[in-house]
Amino acid sequence: MIILFANSKLQKEFSDDRKLIQARGERQAKLIRRRLSELKAANTLADMWKLPAARCHELTGNLKGMVSLDLDYPYRLLVSVSGESVQHRSDGGLVHDSVTAVIIERVGDTHD
């Protein structure tokens, strides 16, 4: 899968282990690296739904259109989908097999 970043600051932080650990702590940095590795290895977003530890789900409300991947409670890796081939179901949800690129938006607590 293609991984893009919402901004250059986030890309720099996620690309440098030292910066990532400094900003997020050892445990969360390890989990972020794991999720990035899983995303890179995935052919489509549907592959991420097969990983129980990722606990993927589509978000609703003001975060509608984003997908959440589990890190350490209560933090989640929030991604949006990218690409012209992205399809939606009749209920507005994503066709996960159609998503081949994501944008890393942020790390956050979706319950705030």
TASULDA-V520938 format. One record per backbone hydrogen bond with DSSP energy under -0.5 kcal/mol. CO is the residue of the C=O (numbers start at 1). NH is the residue of the N-H. Records with the same first field share a line. If there is no record, write none. Layout:
CO=NH ; NH
This chain:
2=4 ; 102
4=104
7=11
8=12
9=13
10=14
11=15
12=16
13=16
15=17
16=20
17=21
18=22
19=23
20=24
21=25
25=29
26=30
27=31
28=32
29=33
30=34
31=35
32=36
33=37
34=38
35=39
36=40
37=41
38=42
44=47
45=48 ; 49
46=49 ; 50
47=50
48=51
50=52
51=54 ; 55
52=55
54=70
57=68
59=65
60=63
61=64
63=66
65=81
66=59
67=79
68=57
69=77
72=75
74=110
75=71
76=78 ; 108
77=69 ; 79
78=105 ; 106
79=67
80=103
82=101
83=86
87=95
89=92
93=89
94=96
95=98
96=45 ; 46 ; 99
98=100
99=45
100=2
101=82
102=4 ; 104
103=80 ; 105
104=6
106=78
108=76 ; 110
109=112
